[in-house]
Amino acid sequence: MKKILIITDNLQTQINGVVTTFRSIEPYAIQDGYCIAYLDPSYFNYINCPGYPEVKLALPRNIGKCITNIAPDYIHIATEGPVGFAARCWLDTKGYIYNTSYHTKFPEFLKQLYGIPEWLTYKYVRWFHKHSGKVLTTTETMVRELQSHGFKSNIVSWTRGVDREKLTPSMRPLRGMGLKPRVLYVGRVSREKNLEALCKLEDKYYIQIVGDGPELERLRKRYPKAVFFGYRQGHELADLYASAEVFAFPSKTDTFGIVIIEAMSLGTPVAAYPVPGPQDIITQGVTGFMDADLETAIDRCLTLDRSKVEQHSKCWTWQACWNIFKQNLVRIQ
């Protein structure tokens, strides 16, 4: 089998869009005669990032030996952290060809968390992706945005999908049973997700938050009417998606949002801001609403036909995601 090496700063046990994407395309890769290997912080000594323990900071010594031992046919660097950085430098010295991907609005992320100027981080990410054979990013909007920030590489729009077999409710969902509409959020509970914009609406809606992160305890104390479930998977998560009247996506820095299409696959309309990610996924007035005022978007979502939401979501598949990834693979030499 042809071997694809994914180099990432994410542990494979983490729950986020990067890990979900590569794990989800694995079965399709195997069907087509490929296998996927991972080089991540577990190969090295690493620590949790101060103030954001979900981010791992590794000391990737002898990364060239690791790559050589894995002996890949194709290499894809998924993240711009220490492991990705070390791999990029070693591969360039050897003259190997590789692809990269841009999953997260890294400059905006670091500005919100640590106050690092965006121009400085954009200078770094332009350098990081400069020698990539192909840069895979999430949407056409992100392609244009990266180009506007001076990216000169060959940038490719790379879709995402949803596993409808795994994400099935265990019971017929009950909706409209309470006095307030159920509004759900699924994802990291962290500052860059802009959850304050949703939680402050707790008097009007029954706010449900699924996920964990550094902001969990602070938000739980500040917004006692909101319900915080922690992580949920499988039928439990599907039940929450299906029973919600609206799914809210308050982030302004995500490049996609797999949770958006997961919600839509169960007929739940999505309320979001008109920013990259939602703009490429939500069909305005059909699968959700985008508005500069999140409350307005939520209210308008309550009028939508759930069957149409589910029907329109069927264009998002992991098979399509794998096909784009495979078509853009480049051999290392």
Secondary structure by P-SEA (a helix, b strand, c coil): cbbbbbbcccccccccaaaaaaaaaaaaaaaabbbbbbbcccccccccccccccbbbbcccaaaaaaaaacccbbbbccccaaaaaaaaaaaaacccbbbbbccaaaaaaaacccccaaaaaaaaaaaaccccbbbbccaaaaaaaaaaccccbbbbbbbbbcccccccccccccccccbbbbbbbcccccccccccccccccccbbbbcccccaaaaaaaaccccccccccccaaaaaaaaaccccccccccccccaaaaaaaaacbbbbbcccccccccccccccccccccaaaaaaaaaaccaaaaaaaaccccaaaaaaaaaaaccccc
